[in-house]
Amino acid sequence: MTSNEMDFEELLKKYDYNFQKGDLVKGIVCGYDSQGVMVDIGAKTIALVPAREAVEKDEDLEQKYEKGKEYEFLIIREEDEDGRFLLSRKKVDFAYAWKELEKAKESDETILGTIAGVVKGGVLVDISGVRGFVPSSQLRVKENELETGEKIELKILTLDAQQNNFILSNKKVYDDSAVEARKNVFSQIEPGQIVKGDVVRITDFGAFIDLGGIDGLLPLSQLSWRWIDHPTDILKVGDKIDVEVIAVDHDKQRVSLSLKNLEPDPWLEAEKNIKEGDKVEGTITRIKHFGAFVEVFPGVEALLPHSEVVELQNEKDCILQVGDKVDTYILKFNPTDKRIALTVNEEKGTHSAEDSD
């Protein structure tokens, strides 16, 4: 055997491998091109991980795969005529995630999923890159109350890798022990109590507060004495807050809460500082078809009727907007019902003061 023949035989031995489609292999990232990630798996040519098998839409190849670092990949196509293998990293991640889900189902573990979308009959959730489905019947709330990106606690009902079937339940999280815990909380809670809770969900109409086994509703109207457009103006999920229990319905197992009751009632202070006939400068907080609401004292809103709004706009030759400051007179003041009527007409305000005297 000649020297050249020996060298060629040694070279063949060096690349004596038996990689097949479906094999899990280790490879070192050696570069990137327009198609994806270049990986050395010990074959005679560099293998390719197409971008679609390497990253999600918004991910960066070079940030996710460090050059010179070793990763695991799945062979998804055997050597082509150029000797190149096609690999996938996504399928490896999916397989590992599926194994973790199988463990979670076996141990009946509660897992955290992210709402990926609301569809007919339920919601889609994402857990470690695996997409699952939660039927409407397995949700504690209506699906239209959930938002994409929101986190939700879940338990696995069915998990079928062959059919790629992954069904979960939000209701199952709250099992018999949770029901018992709710009963214990309800037996101890009563109106007037100050309790601590965690903000667990926010909606347009208020926030749900976990009181340690039960969720109480903190309505928008009970958030603050000041006008609040949306609960997110002052709260976020995860906040720990003190609230007052204002109502308990044992039959329906509902608790109503108040945050503003923990603050001094600004109407009591307003009663000491303003009276009918007073001229006050206020800030417009809301504009409705019947008039404008004006904050005339911290936390106290008064109504300027639509006719008065029009009169003021004509006088100033402008269109009033939220945030504008306006000079008005107290026309009527009923602190008991927490109502104040305003006027822009000084004469009306003066007559009102005289009448009250």
C-alpha positions in Angstrom: 0.0 0.0 0.0 1.4 3.3 -1.0 1.8 6.3 1.3 -1.0 8.2 -0.5 -3.4 5.2 -0.2 -2.6 5.0 3.6 -3.3 8.7 4.0 -6.7 8.3 2.2 -7.6 5.3 4.4 -6.8 7.2 7.6 -8.9 10.1 6.3 -11.9 7.8 5.8 -11.5 6.4 9.3 -11.6 9.9 10.6 -15.1 10.4 9.1 -16.4 6.9 9.9 -19.7 7.9 11.4 -23.3 6.5 11.1 -25.5 9.5 11.7 -29.2 8.9 10.8 -32.3 11.0 10.7 -33.8 11.2 14.2 -30.4 10.9 15.9 -29.6 13.3 18.8 -26.1 14.7 18.2 -23.8 17.2 19.8 -22.3 20.0 17.7 -20.2 23.1 18.0 -21.4 26.3 16.5 -18.8 27.4 14.0 -20.6 30.2 12.1 -23.7 31.7 10.6 -24.9 32.4 7.1 -28.1 33.6 5.4 -29.8 30.2 5.9 -29.1 29.7 9.6 -26.4 28.3 11.9 -23.4 26.3 10.8 -22.6 23.4 13.1 -19.7 21.0 13.3 -21.1 17.5 14.3 -18.0 15.6 13.3 -19.2 14.8 9.8 -17.2 15.4 6.6 -19.0 18.6 6.0 -20.5 21.3 8.2 -24.2 20.7 9.1 -26.8 23.4 8.9 -29.5 24.4 11.4 -32.1 26.4 9.3 -33.2 29.6 11.0 -36.8 28.2 11.2 -35.4 25.3 13.3 -33.2 27.5 15.4 -35.0 30.6 16.6 -38.5 32.2 16.9 -39.4 35.1 14.7 -38.1 37.8 17.1 -35.0 36.0 18.2 -31.4 36.7 17.0 -29.4 33.7 15.8 -26.0 35.0 17.0 -27.3 36.0 20.4 -29.0 32.6 21.0 -26.1 30.4 19.6 -22.7 31.4 20.8 -19.9 30.7 18.4 -17.6 27.9 19.7 -20.2 26.6 22.2 -21.6 23.0 22.0 -25.3 22.3 21.8 -27.6 19.3 21.2 -29.4 19.0 17.9 -31.7 16.6 16.2 -30.9 15.3 12.7 -34.0 16.1 10.6 -32.5 15.2 7.1 -29.7 12.9 6.3 -26.7 13.8 4.1 -27.6 15.4 0.8 -25.4 15.0 -2.3 -23.0 17.5 -0.8 -22.7 15.5 2.4 -24.6 18.1 4.5 -27.0 17.2 7.3 -29.9 19.3 8.3 -30.4 19.8 12.1 -33.1 21.2 14.4 -32.7 22.8 17.9 -36.3 23.6 18.3 -37.3 19.9 18.2 -34.8 19.2 21.0 -36.2 22.0 23.1 -39.7 20.7 22.4 -38.7 17.2 23.4 -37.2 18.3 26.7 -40.2 20.5 27.4 -42.6 17.6 26.8 -40.6 15.4 29.2 -41.0 18.1 31.9 -44.8 18.3 31.2 -45.0 14.5 31.5 -43.4 14.8 35.0 -45.8 17.6 35.9 -48.8 15.5 34.9 -47.5 12.5 36.8 -47.1 14.5 40.0 -50.3 16.5 39.4 -48.2 19.7 39.6 -49.5 23.2 39.1 -47.7 24.9 36.3 -47.7 28.4 34.9 -48.8 29.1 31.4 -49.0 32.2 29.2 -52.2 33.0 27.3 -51.3 32.8 23.6 -54.7 33.6 22.2 -58.5 33.3 22.7 -60.2 30.9 20.3 -63.6 29.4 19.9 -64.3 27.2 22.9 -61.4 28.2 25.1 -57.9 29.7 25.1 -54.5 28.6 23.8 -51.6 28.7 26.3 -47.9 28.5 25.9 -45.8 26.5 28.3 -42.0 26.3 27.7 -42.7 26.6 23.9 -45.4 23.9 23.9 -48.8 25.0 22.8 -51.8 23.7 24.8 -55.5 24.2 25.0 -57.8 25.1 27.9 -61.5 24.5 27.2 -64.0 27.1 28.4 -65.4 24.6 30.8 -62.0 24.4 32.5 -61.6 28.1 33.1 -62.4 29.9 36.3 -63.3 33.0 34.4 -64.8 33.7 31.0 -62.2 33.6 28.2 -63.1 37.1 27.1 -61.8 38.3 30.5 -58.3 36.9 29.8 -55.7 38.8 27.8 -52.9 37.6 25.5 -49.7 37.5 27.5 -51.5 37.0 30.9 -50.1 34.3 33.2 -52.5 31.6 34.4 -52.1 28.7 36.8 -52.9 25.3 35.2 -53.0 21.5 35.7 -52.6 19.0 32.9 -55.6 16.9 32.0 -54.3 15.0 28.9 -50.9 14.7 27.3 -50.6 12.7 24.1 -47.3 13.1 22.3 -48.4 10.9 19.4 -51.4 13.1 18.7 -49.7 16.2 19.9 -52.7 16.6 22.2 -52.2 18.8 25.2 -55.3 19.8 27.3 -55.1 21.7 30.5 -57.4 23.0 33.3 -57.4 26.2 35.3 -60.3 25.0 37.5 -58.5 21.8 38.6 -55.9 24.0 40.3 -58.5 24.8 42.9 -59.2 21.3 44.2 -61.0 20.1 47.3 -58.3 21.4 49.6 -58.7 24.9 48.0 -62.4 24.7 48.5 -61.9 23.8 52.2 -59.5 26.7 52.5 -62.1 29.0 51.0 -64.6 27.9 53.5 -62.2 28.7 56.3 -61.5 32.1 55.0 -65.2 32.9 54.6 -65.9 31.7 58.1 -63.4 34.4 59.4 -64.0 37.3 57.1 -66.6 40.0 57.8 -67.4 43.6 56.7 -65.2 46.3 58.3 -62.1 44.2 58.5 -58.8 45.4 57.1 -57.1 42.6 55.2 -53.9 42.1 53.2 -54.0 40.7 49.7 -52.2 40.3 46.4 -53.4 41.8 43.1 -53.9 38.8 40.9 -55.9 40.1 38.0 -56.9 43.5 36.6 -60.0 44.2 34.4 -61.7 47.3 33.1 -64.2 47.2 36.0 -61.8 46.6 38.8 -59.1 44.3 40.3 -59.2 40.8 41.8 -57.4 40.5 45.1 -56.2 37.1 46.5 -57.0 37.2 50.2 -55.4 33.8 50.9 -57.7 31.3 49.3 -60.4 33.5 47.9 -60.4 36.3 45.3 -62.2 39.5 46.4 -63.4 42.1 43.9 -62.0 45.7 44.3 -64.4 47.7 42.0 -63.1 50.6 40.0 -65.4 53.0 42.1 -63.6 51.8 45.3 -60.1 52.4 44.2 -59.8 56.0 45.0 -61.7 59.1 46.0 -60.2 60.7 42.9 -61.5 59.8 39.4 -59.6 56.7 38.0 -59.8 55.9 34.3 -58.5 52.3 34.7 -57.3 50.2 37.7 -53.8 50.1 36.1 -53.5 53.8 36.8 -52.7 52.9 40.4 -52.3 49.1 40.6 -50.4 46.3 38.8 -50.5 42.5 39.1 -48.3 41.3 42.0 -48.9 44.4 44.2 -49.5 43.6 47.9 -52.1 45.9 49.3 -54.3 46.5 52.4 -58.0 46.7 51.7 -61.2 47.0 53.7 -63.9 44.3 53.4 -67.2 46.1 52.6 -69.5 43.2 51.8 -69.5 39.4 52.1 -72.0 37.1 50.2 -71.6 33.7 51.7 -74.1 32.1 49.3 -72.4 33.2 46.2 -68.9 33.2 47.9 -68.2 36.8 46.9 -66.2 39.4 48.8 -66.3 43.1 47.9 -63.4 45.3 48.9 -62.5 49.0 49.1 -59.1 50.7 48.9 -60.4 54.3 49.2 -62.0 53.6 52.6 -58.5 53.4 54.1 -58.0 57.1 53.2 -59.7 60.1 54.9 -63.0 61.0 53.3 -62.1 64.2 51.4 -65.8 65.3 51.5 -65.5 65.8 55.2 -62.6 68.2 54.7 -64.4 69.9 51.8 -67.4 70.6 54.0 -65.1 72.5 56.3 -63.4 74.5 53.6 -66.0 75.4 50.9 -69.6 76.6 50.9 -72.3 77.6 48.5 -71.5 80.8 46.7 -67.7 80.3 47.0 -65.6 81.0 43.9 -63.3 78.0 43.3 -60.7 77.1 40.7 -60.9 73.5 39.7 -59.5 71.0 37.1 -61.7 69.2 34.6 -61.4 65.5 35.1 -64.1 64.1 32.8 -66.4 65.5 30.1 -69.8 63.9 29.4 -72.7 64.8 27.2 -74.5 66.3 30.2 -71.6 68.3 31.5 -68.1 68.4 32.9 -66.8 67.0 36.2 -64.4 69.4 37.9 -62.2 68.6 40.9 -62.8 71.5 43.2 -61.0 70.1 46.2 -58.5 67.2 46.4 -60.6 64.0 45.8 -63.9 66.0 45.4 -65.6 66.3 42.0 -68.4 68.7 41.2 -70.6 68.9 38.1 -70.7 71.8 35.7 -73.8 71.3 33.6 -73.6 71.2 29.8 -75.3 74.6 29.4 -72.6 76.2 31.7 -69.8 74.4 29.8 -71.2 75.9 26.5 -71.4 79.4 28.2 -67.8 79.2 29.4 -66.6 77.9 26.0 -68.3 80.8 24.3 -66.9 83.3 26.8 -63.3 82.0 26.4 -63.7 81.1 22.7 -62.2 77.7 23.2 -63.2 74.0 23.5 -62.7 72.8 27.1 -60.6 69.6 27.6 -59.7 67.3 30.4 -56.9 68.9 32.5 -58.1 72.4 31.9 -58.4 74.7 34.9 -61.6 76.7 35.2 -63.0 79.3 37.6 -66.5 78.4 38.9 -68.9 79.1 41.7 -70.5 76.6 44.1 -74.2 76.6 43.2 -75.3 73.7 45.4 -73.4 71.7 48.0 -74.8 68.5 49.5 -72.0 66.8 51.5 -74.3 64.0 52.7 -75.0 62.8 49.2 -71.5 63.8 48.1 -72.9 66.1 45.3 -71.8 69.6 44.2 -73.3 71.6 41.4 -71.3 74.4 39.8 -72.0 77.5 37.8 -69.8 79.9 35.9 -72.2 82.7 36.6 -71.2 84.8 39.7 -74.7 86.1 40.1 -76.2 82.6 40.3 -73.6 81.6 42.9 -74.3 84.7 45.0 -78.0 84.1 45.0 -77.4 80.5 45.9 -75.4 81.5 49.0 -78.1 84.0 50.0 -80.8 81.4 49.7 -78.9 78.9 51.9 -78.5 81.6 54.5 
